[in-house]
């Protein structure tokens, strides 16, 4: 049972001990309009793409057309220049004929 609100010395209402305990036990996402965590978590897929210096724009534009977003570019003596991309899981655009 939830106790009625009590007044603190300043005259403002404060939540009862039972109400506060309920909220603490429910976690940080507790609220009247609670949405299950599974419904709000964005899932991503990732790709790594080797980049050729004379075709950077064409390569990135092609991946962008397919729904991929550039996250980072890293240059390495071992692997050369690599682009890291992401898109929402299932984010492949519909095929066009």
Backbone atoms as SQL, in Angstrom:
CREATE TABLE atoms (id INTEGER PRIMARY KEY, chain TEXT, resi INTEGER, resn TEXT, atom TEXT, x REAL, y REAL, z REAL);
INSERT INTO atoms VALUES
  (1, 'A', 1, 'UNK', 'N', 0.838, -1.167, 0.000),
  (2, 'A', 1, 'UNK', 'CA', 0.000, 0.000, 0.000),
  (3, 'A', 1, 'UNK', 'C', 0.885, 1.232, 0.000),
  (4, 'A', 2, 'UNK', 'N', 0.561, 2.220, -0.826),
  (5, 'A', 2, 'UNK', 'CA', 1.327, 3.459, -0.893),
  (6, 'A', 2, 'UNK', 'C', 0.757, 4.436, 0.107),
  (7, 'A', 3, 'UNK', 'N', 1.639, 4.936, 0.979),
  (8, 'A', 3, 'UNK', 'CA', 1.196, 5.891, 1.991),
  (9, 'A', 3, 'UNK', 'C', 0.935, 7.240, 1.342),
  (10, 'A', 4, 'UNK', 'N', 0.103, 8.029, 1.962),
  (11, 'A', 4, 'UNK', 'CA', -0.171, 9.359, 1.417),
  (12, 'A', 4, 'UNK', 'C', 1.054, 10.232, 1.563),
  (13, 'A', 5, 'UNK', 'N', 1.147, 11.272, 0.746),
  (14, 'A', 5, 'UNK', 'CA', 2.298, 12.173, 0.774),
  (15, 'A', 5, 'UNK', 'C', 2.355, 12.887, 2.115),
  (16, 'A', 6, 'UNK', 'N', 3.582, 13.117, 2.574),
  (17, 'A', 6, 'UNK', 'CA', 3.775, 13.811, 3.841),
  (18, 'A', 6, 'UNK', 'C', 4.364, 15.185, 3.537),
  (19, 'A', 7, 'UNK', 'N', 4.247, 16.105, 4.463),
  (20, 'A', 7, 'UNK', 'CA', 4.809, 17.435, 4.265),
  (21, 'A', 7, 'UNK', 'C', 6.137, 17.541, 5.004),
  (22, 'A', 8, 'UNK', 'N', 7.126, 18.128, 4.326),
  (23, 'A', 8, 'UNK', 'CA', 8.397, 18.365, 4.980),
  (24, 'A', 8, 'UNK', 'C', 8.306, 19.703, 5.712),
  (25, 'A', 9, 'UNK', 'N', 9.285, 20.057, 6.548),
  (26, 'A', 9, 'UNK', 'CA', 9.199, 21.280, 7.346),
  (27, 'A', 9, 'UNK', 'C', 8.948, 22.549, 6.520),
  (28, 'A', 10, 'UNK', 'N', 9.385, 22.585, 5.273),
  (29, 'A', 10, 'UNK', 'CA', 9.174, 23.795, 4.466),
  (30, 'A', 10, 'UNK', 'C', 7.731, 23.914, 3.979),
  (31, 'A', 11, 'UNK', 'N', 6.915, 22.888, 4.194),
  (32, 'A', 11, 'UNK', 'CA', 5.519, 22.921, 3.774),
  (33, 'A', 11, 'UNK', 'C', 5.276, 22.248, 2.435),
  (34, 'A', 12, 'UNK', 'N', 6.342, 21.929, 1.709),
  (35, 'A', 12, 'UNK', 'CA', 6.180, 21.259, 0.421),
  (36, 'A', 12, 'UNK', 'C', 5.898, 19.777, 0.631),
  (37, 'A', 13, 'UNK', 'N', 5.170, 19.195, -0.288),
  (38, 'A', 13, 'UNK', 'CA', 4.897, 17.762, -0.185),
  (39, 'A', 13, 'UNK', 'C', 6.141, 16.981, -0.565),
  (40, 'A', 14, 'UNK', 'N', 6.335, 15.862, 0.096),
  (41, 'A', 14, 'UNK', 'CA', 7.408, 14.954, -0.293),
  (42, 'A', 14, 'UNK', 'C', 6.847, 13.542, -0.320),
  (43, 'A', 15, 'UNK', 'N', 7.481, 12.699, -1.082),
  (44, 'A', 15, 'UNK', 'CA', 6.985, 11.333, -1.221),
  (45, 'A', 15, 'UNK', 'C', 7.190, 10.580, 0.084),
  (46, 'A', 16, 'UNK', 'N', 6.318, 9.667, 0.339),
  (47, 'A', 16, 'UNK', 'CA', 6.428, 8.847, 1.540),
  (48, 'A', 16, 'UNK', 'C', 7.597, 7.881, 1.402),
  (49, 'A', 17, 'UNK', 'N', 8.002, 7.306, 2.503),
  (50, 'A', 17, 'UNK', 'CA', 9.103, 6.342, 2.496),
  (51, 'A', 17, 'UNK', 'C', 8.756, 5.147, 1.611),
  (52, 'A', 18, 'UNK', 'N', 7.520, 4.696, 1.660),
  (53, 'A', 18, 'UNK', 'CA', 7.105, 3.548, 0.853),
  (54, 'A', 18, 'UNK', 'C', 7.193, 3.878, -0.632),
  (55, 'A', 19, 'UNK', 'N', 6.757, 5.067, -1.020),
  (56, 'A', 19, 'UNK', 'CA', 6.793, 5.501, -2.415),
  (57, 'A', 19, 'UNK', 'C', 8.237, 5.597, -2.895),
  (58, 'A', 20, 'UNK', 'N', 9.116, 6.190, -2.068),
  (59, 'A', 20, 'UNK', 'CA', 10.524, 6.317, -2.431),
  (60, 'A', 20, 'UNK', 'C', 11.172, 4.948, -2.582),
  (61, 'A', 21, 'UNK', 'N', 10.841, 4.040, -1.685),
  (62, 'A', 21, 'UNK', 'CA', 11.394, 2.690, -1.758),
  (63, 'A', 21, 'UNK', 'C', 10.949, 1.996, -3.042),
  (64, 'A', 22, 'UNK', 'N', 9.690, 2.132, -3.397),
  (65, 'A', 22, 'UNK', 'CA', 9.168, 1.540, -4.626),
  (66, 'A', 22, 'UNK', 'C', 9.933, 2.064, -5.828),
  (67, 'A', 23, 'UNK', 'N', 10.180, 3.354, -5.869),
  (68, 'A', 23, 'UNK', 'CA', 10.885, 3.956, -6.994),
  (69, 'A', 23, 'UNK', 'C', 12.327, 3.467, -7.053),
  (70, 'A', 24, 'UNK', 'N', 13.020, 3.403, -5.893),
  (71, 'A', 24, 'UNK', 'CA', 14.406, 2.927, -5.866),
  (72, 'A', 24, 'UNK', 'C', 14.489, 1.492, -6.367),
  (73, 'A', 25, 'UNK', 'N', 13.578, 0.661, -5.938),
  (74, 'A', 25, 'UNK', 'CA', 13.606, -0.748, -6.313),
  (75, 'A', 25, 'UNK', 'C', 13.258, -0.964, -7.782),
  (76, 'A', 26, 'UNK', 'N', 12.578, -0.010, -8.382),
  (77, 'A', 26, 'UNK', 'CA', 12.169, -0.150, -9.775),
  (78, 'A', 26, 'UNK', 'C', 13.260, 0.263, -10.752),
  (79, 'A', 27, 'UNK', 'N', 14.305, 0.911, -10.269),
  (80, 'A', 27, 'UNK', 'CA', 15.425, 1.300, -11.126),
  (81, 'A', 27, 'UNK', 'C', 15.269, 2.689, -11.702),
  (82, 'A', 28, 'UNK', 'N', 16.313, 3.156, -12.415),
  (83, 'A', 28, 'UNK', 'CA', 16.346, 4.532, -12.908),
  (84, 'A', 28, 'UNK', 'C', 15.352, 4.827, -14.027),
  (85, 'A', 29, 'UNK', 'N', 14.855, 3.818, -14.718),
  (86, 'A', 29, 'UNK', 'CA', 13.929, 4.052, -15.829),
  (87, 'A', 29, 'UNK', 'C', 12.467, 3.967, -15.410),
  (88, 'A', 30, 'UNK', 'N', 12.212, 3.942, -14.103),
  (89, 'A', 30, 'UNK', 'CA', 10.865, 3.821, -13.614),
  (90, 'A', 30, 'UNK', 'C', 10.082, 5.091, -13.874),
  (91, 'A', 31, 'UNK', 'N', 8.826, 4.976, -14.187),
  (92, 'A', 31, 'UNK', 'CA', 7.989, 6.153, -14.379),
  (93, 'A', 31, 'UNK', 'C', 6.618, 5.749, -14.878),
  (94, 'A', 32, 'UNK', 'N', 5.733, 6.723, -14.936),
  (95, 'A', 32, 'UNK', 'CA', 4.367, 6.444, -15.395),
  (96, 'A', 32, 'UNK', 'C', 4.339, 6.049, -16.861),
  (97, 'A', 33, 'UNK', 'N', 5.227, 6.634, -17.643),
  (98, 'A', 33, 'UNK', 'CA', 5.245, 6.353, -19.083),
  (99, 'A', 33, 'UNK', 'C', 6.444, 5.491, -19.429),
  (100, 'A', 34, 'UNK', 'N', 6.658, 4.472, -18.642),
  (101, 'A', 34, 'UNK', 'CA', 7.814, 3.600, -18.820),
  (102, 'A', 34, 'UNK', 'C', 7.704, 2.839, -20.137),
  (103, 'A', 35, 'UNK', 'N', 8.800, 2.841, -20.890),
  (104, 'A', 35, 'UNK', 'CA', 8.895, 2.066, -22.110),
  (105, 'A', 35, 'UNK', 'C', 9.911, 0.964, -21.866),
  (106, 'A', 36, 'UNK', 'N', 9.588, -0.276, -22.176),
  (107, 'A', 36, 'UNK', 'CA', 10.557, -1.344, -21.960),
  (108, 'A', 36, 'UNK', 'C', 11.865, -1.039, -22.683),
  (109, 'A', 37, 'UNK', 'N', 12.976, -1.357, -22.046),
  (110, 'A', 37, 'UNK', 'CA', 14.294, -1.039, -22.595),
  (111, 'A', 37, 'UNK', 'C', 14.475, -1.633, -23.993),
  (112, 'A', 38, 'UNK', 'N', 13.914, -2.811, -24.240),
  (113, 'A', 38, 'UNK', 'CA', 14.070, -3.449, -25.540),
  (114, 'A', 38, 'UNK', 'C', 13.472, -2.602, -26.660),
  (115, 'A', 39, 'UNK', 'N', 12.455, -1.817, -26.347),
  (116, 'A', 39, 'UNK', 'CA', 11.789, -1.014, -27.365),
  (117, 'A', 39, 'UNK', 'C', 12.570, 0.239, -27.740),
  (118, 'A', 40, 'UNK', 'N', 13.503, 0.681, -26.895),
  (119, 'A', 40, 'UNK', 'CA', 14.179, 1.939, -27.177),
  (120, 'A', 40, 'UNK', 'C', 15.653, 1.771, -27.528),
  (121, 'A', 41, 'UNK', 'N', 16.184, 0.561, -27.492),
  (122, 'A', 41, 'UNK', 'CA', 17.582, 0.335, -27.805),
  (123, 'A', 41, 'UNK', 'C', 17.739, 0.188, -29.314),
  (124, 'A', 42, 'UNK', 'N', 18.539, 1.080, -29.906),
  (125, 'A', 42, 'UNK', 'CA', 18.826, 1.005, -31.341),
  (126, 'A', 42, 'UNK', 'C', 19.889, -0.065, -31.558),
  (127, 'A', 43, 'UNK', 'N', 19.660, -0.948, -32.492),
  (128, 'A', 43, 'UNK', 'CA', 20.638, -1.975, -32.830),
  (129, 'A', 43, 'UNK', 'C', 21.329, -1.567, -34.121),
  (130, 'A', 44, 'UNK', 'N', 22.642, -1.793, -34.185),
  (131, 'A', 44, 'UNK', 'CA', 23.451, -1.355, -35.318),
  (132, 'A', 44, 'UNK', 'C', 24.163, -2.534, -35.965),
  (133, 'A', 45, 'UNK', 'N', 24.493, -2.357, -37.230),
  (134, 'A', 45, 'UNK', 'CA', 25.427, -3.258, -37.888),
  (135, 'A', 45, 'UNK', 'C', 26.579, -2.399, -38.394),
  (136, 'A', 46, 'UNK', 'N', 27.756, -2.995, -38.491),
  (137, 'A', 46, 'UNK', 'CA', 28.961, -2.249, -38.812),
  (138, 'A', 46, 'UNK', 'C', 29.671, -2.860, -40.003),
  (139, 'A', 47, 'UNK', 'N', 30.464, -2.025, -40.697),
  (140, 'A', 47, 'UNK', 'CA', 31.266, -2.501, -41.813),
  (141, 'A', 47, 'UNK', 'C', 32.604, -1.776, -41.791),
  (142, 'A', 48, 'UNK', 'N', 33.640, -2.473, -42.214),
  (143, 'A', 48, 'UNK', 'CA', 34.946, -1.848, -42.417),
  (144, 'A', 48, 'UNK', 'C', 35.243, -1.930, -43.907),
  (145, 'A', 49, 'UNK', 'N', 35.699, -0.818, -44.464),
  (146, 'A', 49, 'UNK', 'CA', 35.905, -0.731, -45.908),
  (147, 'A', 49, 'UNK', 'C', 37.292, -0.167, -46.194),
  (148, 'A', 50, 'UNK', 'N', 38.110, -0.886, -46.967),
  (149, 'A', 50, 'UNK', 'CA', 39.407, -0.322, -47.355),
  (150, 'A', 50, 'UNK', 'C', 39.170, 0.834, -48.333),
  (151, 'A', 51, 'UNK', 'N', 39.891, 1.928, -48.133),
  (152, 'A', 51, 'UNK', 'CA', 39.721, 3.094, -48.990),
  (153, 'A', 51, 'UNK', 'C', 40.925, 3.259, -49.919),
  (154, 'A', 52, 'UNK', 'N', 40.640, 3.566, -51.169),
  (155, 'A', 52, 'UNK', 'CA', 41.668, 3.828, -52.168),
  (156, 'A', 52, 'UNK', 'C', 41.693, 5.340, -52.374),
  (157, 'A', 53, 'UNK', 'N', 42.863, 5.933, -52.238),
  (158, 'A', 53, 'UNK', 'CA', 42.969, 7.395, -52.216),
  (159, 'A', 53, 'UNK', 'C', 42.366, 8.081, -53.445),
  (160, 'A', 54, 'UNK', 'N', 42.446, 7.475, -54.620),
  (161, 'A', 54, 'UNK', 'CA', 41.925, 8.133, -55.820),
  (162, 'A', 54, 'UNK', 'C', 40.417, 7.910, -56.029),
  (163, 'A', 55, 'UNK', 'N', 39.767, 7.148, -55.128),
  (164, 'A', 55, 'UNK', 'CA', 38.330, 6.872, -55.294),
  (165, 'A', 55, 'UNK', 'C', 37.562, 7.058, -53.989),
  (166, 'A', 56, 'UNK', 'N', 38.063, 7.890, -53.083),
  (167, 'A', 56, 'UNK', 'CA', 37.422, 8.061, -51.773),
  (168, 'A', 56, 'UNK', 'C', 35.962, 8.467, -51.878),
  (169, 'A', 57, 'UNK', 'N', 35.693, 9.513, -52.627),
  (170, 'A', 57, 'UNK', 'CA', 34.330, 10.036, -52.711),
  (171, 'A', 57, 'UNK', 'C', 33.370, 9.011, -53.305),
  (172, 'A', 58, 'UNK', 'N', 33.782, 8.344, -54.353),
  (173, 'A', 58, 'UNK', 'CA', 32.914, 7.346, -54.982),
  (174, 'A', 58, 'UNK', 'C', 32.604, 6.196, -54.031),
  (175, 'A', 59, 'UNK', 'N', 33.621, 5.732, -53.309),
  (176, 'A', 59, 'UNK', 'CA', 33.425, 4.620, -52.376),
  (177, 'A', 59, 'UNK', 'C', 32.462, 5.022, -51.262),
  (178, 'A', 60, 'UNK', 'N', 32.723, 6.184, -50.630),
  (179, 'A', 60, 'UNK', 'CA', 31.874, 6.618, -49.523),
  (180, 'A', 60, 'UNK', 'C', 30.462, 6.944, -49.983),
  (181, 'A', 61, 'UNK', 'N', 30.303, 7.561, -51.146),
  (182, 'A', 61, 'UNK', 'CA', 28.954, 7.853, -51.662),
  (183, 'A', 61, 'UNK', 'C', 28.170, 6.569, -51.932),
  (184, 'A', 62, 'UNK', 'N', 28.839, 5.542, -52.455),
  (185, 'A', 62, 'UNK', 'CA', 28.161, 4.269, -52.728),
  (186, 'A', 62, 'UNK', 'C', 27.660, 3.646, -51.427),
  (187, 'A', 63, 'UNK', 'N', 28.500, 3.623, -50.395),
  (188, 'A', 63, 'UNK', 'CA', 28.079, 3.064, -49.116),
  (189, 'A', 63, 'UNK', 'C', 26.980, 3.928, -48.496),
  (190, 'A', 64, 'UNK', 'N', 27.074, 5.236, -48.647),
  (191, 'A', 64, 'UNK', 'CA', 26.038, 6.134, -48.139),
  (192, 'A', 64, 'UNK', 'C', 24.701, 5.889, -48.800),
  (193, 'A', 65, 'UNK', 'N', 24.701, 5.597, -50.088),
  (194, 'A', 65, 'UNK', 'CA', 23.466, 5.277, -50.815),
  (195, 'A', 65, 'UNK', 'C', 22.803, 4.020, -50.259),
  (196, 'A', 66, 'UNK', 'N', 23.601, 3.144, -49.696),
  (197, 'A', 66, 'UNK', 'CA', 23.083, 1.897, -49.127),
  (198, 'A', 66, 'UNK', 'C', 22.710, 2.040, -47.654),
  (199, 'A', 67, 'UNK', 'N', 22.741, 3.281, -47.150),
  (200, 'A', 67, 'UNK', 'CA', 22.289, 3.539, -45.787),
  (201, 'A', 67, 'UNK', 'C', 23.378, 3.538, -44.726),
  (202, 'A', 68, 'UNK', 'N', 24.644, 3.451, -45.133),
  (203, 'A', 68, 'UNK', 'CA', 25.748, 3.413, -44.181),
  (204, 'A', 68, 'UNK', 'C', 26.214, 4.819, -43.850),
  (205, 'A', 69, 'UNK', 'N', 26.571, 5.027, -42.568),
  (206, 'A', 69, 'UNK', 'CA', 27.090, 6.304, -42.086),
  (207, 'A', 69, 'UNK', 'C', 28.550, 6.128, -41.690),
  (208, 'A', 70, 'UNK', 'N', 29.400, 7.042, -42.148),
  (209, 'A', 70, 'UNK', 'CA', 30.818, 6.987, -41.818),
  (210, 'A', 70, 'UNK', 'C', 31.017, 7.354, -40.358),
  (211, 'A', 71, 'UNK', 'N', 31.719, 6.512, -39.614),
  (212, 'A', 71, 'UNK', 'CA', 32.009, 6.766, -38.209),
  (213, 'A', 71, 'UNK', 'C', 33.418, 7.328, -38.063),
  (214, 'A', 72, 'UNK', 'N', 34.375, 6.665, -38.722),
  (215, 'A', 72, 'UNK', 'CA', 35.766, 7.038, -38.535),
  (216, 'A', 72, 'UNK', 'C', 36.599, 6.498, -39.688),
  (217, 'A', 73, 'UNK', 'N', 37.721, 7.168, -39.948),
  (218, 'A', 73, 'UNK', 'CA', 38.705, 6.685, -40.906),
  (219, 'A', 73, 'UNK', 'C', 40.020, 6.544, -40.150),
  (220, 'A', 74, 'UNK', 'N', 40.672, 5.395, -40.309),
  (221, 'A', 74, 'UNK', 'CA', 41.945, 5.146, -39.638),
  (222, 'A', 74, 'UNK', 'C', 42.977, 4.733, -40.681),
  (223, 'A', 75, 'UNK', 'N', 44.153, 5.336, -40.564),
  (224, 'A', 75, 'UNK', 'CA', 45.274, 4.964, -41.429),
  (225, 'A', 75, 'UNK', 'C', 46.235, 4.109, -40.631),
  (226, 'A', 76, 'UNK', 'N', 46.668, 3.014, -41.240),
  (227, 'A', 76, 'UNK', 'CA', 47.582, 2.089, -40.567),
  (228, 'A', 76, 'UNK', 'C', 48.583, 1.569, -41.587),
  (229, 'A', 77, 'UNK', 'N', 49.820, 1.412, -41.162),
  (230, 'A', 77, 'UNK', 'CA', 50.830, 0.872, -42.081),
  (231, 'A', 77, 'UNK', 'C', 50.525, -0.592, -42.412),
  (232, 'A', 78, 'UNK', 'N', 49.860, -1.282, -41.509),
  (233, 'A', 78, 'UNK', 'CA', 49.548, -2.698, -41.728),
  (234, 'A', 78, 'UNK', 'C', 48.347, -2.894, -42.659),
  (235, 'A', 79, 'UNK', 'N', 47.298, -2.070, -42.495),
  (236, 'A', 79, 'UNK', 'CA', 46.067, -2.295, -43.268),
  (237, 'A', 79, 'UNK', 'C', 45.739, -1.182, -44.257),
  (238, 'A', 80, 'UNK', 'N', 46.506, -0.119, -44.263),
  (239, 'A', 80, 'UNK', 'CA', 46.201, 1.007, -45.154),
  (240, 'A', 80, 'UNK', 'C', 45.119, 1.878, -44.542),
  (241, 'A', 81, 'UNK', 'N', 44.361, 2.567, -45.391),
  (242, 'A', 81, 'UNK', 'CA', 43.296, 3.453, -44.923),
  (243, 'A', 81, 'UNK', 'C', 41.986, 2.674, -44.891),
  (244, 'A', 82, 'UNK', 'N', 41.330, 2.685, -43.728),
  (245, 'A', 82, 'UNK', 'CA', 40.096, 1.920, -43.544),
  (246, 'A', 82, 'UNK', 'C', 38.992, 2.822, -43.028),
  (247, 'A', 83, 'UNK', 'N', 37.821, 2.717, -43.635),
  (248, 'A', 83, 'UNK', 'CA', 36.641, 3.449, -43.177),
  (249, 'A', 83, 'UNK', 'C', 35.808, 2.514, -42.311),
  (250, 'A', 84, 'UNK', 'N', 35.303, 3.058, -41.210),
  (251, 'A', 84, 'UNK', 'CA', 34.400, 2.316, -40.328),
  (252, 'A', 84, 'UNK', 'C', 33.018, 2.938, -40.474),
  (253, 'A', 85, 'UNK', 'N', 32.036, 2.105, -40.811),
  (254, 'A', 85, 'UNK', 'CA', 30.685, 2.581, -41.085),
  (255, 'A', 85, 'UNK', 'C', 29.665, 1.853, -40.215),
  (256, 'A', 86, 'UNK', 'N', 28.503, 2.488, -40.036),
  (257, 'A', 86, 'UNK', 'CA', 27.416, 1.840, -39.300),
  (258, 'A', 86, 'UNK', 'C', 26.083, 2.217, -39.938),
  (259, 'A', 87, 'UNK', 'N', 25.081, 1.400, -39.664),
  (260, 'A', 87, 'UNK', 'CA', 23.702, 1.714, -40.040),
  (261, 'A', 87, 'UNK', 'C', 22.778, 0.953, -39.107),
  (262, 'A', 88, 'UNK', 'N', 21.548, 1.433, -38.962),
  (263, 'A', 88, 'UNK', 'CA', 20.602, 0.706, -38.105),
  (264, 'A', 88, 'UNK', 'C', 20.425, -0.715, -38.622),
  (265, 'A', 89, 'UNK', 'N', 20.350, -1.644, -37.698),
  (266, 'A', 89, 'UNK', 'CA', 20.175, -3.049, -38.089),
  (267, 'A', 89, 'UNK', 'C', 18.910, -3.183, -38.929),
  (268, 'A', 90, 'UNK', 'N', 19.021, -3.880, -40.051),
  (269, 'A', 90, 'UNK', 'CA', 17.884, -4.000, -40.962),
  (270, 'A', 90, 'UNK', 'C', 17.686, -2.739, -41.775),
  (271, 'A', 91, 'UNK', 'N', 18.693, -1.861, -41.814),
  (272, 'A', 91, 'UNK', 'CA', 18.557, -0.564, -42.464),
  (273, 'A', 91, 'UNK', 'C', 18.813, -0.560, -43.958),
  (274, 'A', 92, 'UNK', 'N', 18.935, -1.741, -44.554),
  (275, 'A', 92, 'UNK', 'CA', 19.167, -1.795, -45.985),
  (276, 'A', 92, 'UNK', 'C', 17.942, -1.261, -46.726),
  (277, 'A', 93, 'UNK', 'N', 18.144, -0.293, -47.632),
  (278, 'A', 93, 'UNK', 'CA', 16.989, 0.254, -48.345),
  (279, 'A', 93, 'UNK', 'C', 16.352, -0.794, -49.251),
  (280, 'A', 94, 'UNK', 'N', 15.058, -0.654, -49.539),
  (281, 'A', 94, 'UNK', 'CA', 14.389, -1.632, -50.412),
  (282, 'A', 94, 'UNK', 'C', 15.000, -1.636, -51.801),
  (283, 'A', 95, 'UNK', 'N', 15.027, -2.800, -52.401),
  (284, 'A', 95, 'UNK', 'CA', 15.579, -2.936, -53.755),
  (285, 'A', 95, 'UNK', 'C', 14.687, -2.216, -54.759),
  (286, 'A', 96, 'UNK', 'N', 15.334, -1.581, -55.743),
  (287, 'A', 96, 'UNK', 'CA', 14.568, -0.905, -56.808),
  (288, 'A', 96, 'UNK', 'C', 14.870, -1.593, -58.125),
  (289, 'A', 97, 'UNK', 'N', 13.888, -1.672, -58.969),
  (290, 'A', 97, 'UNK', 'CA', 14.064, -2.313, -60.273),
  (291, 'A', 97, 'UNK', 'C', 14.219, -1.280, -61.352);
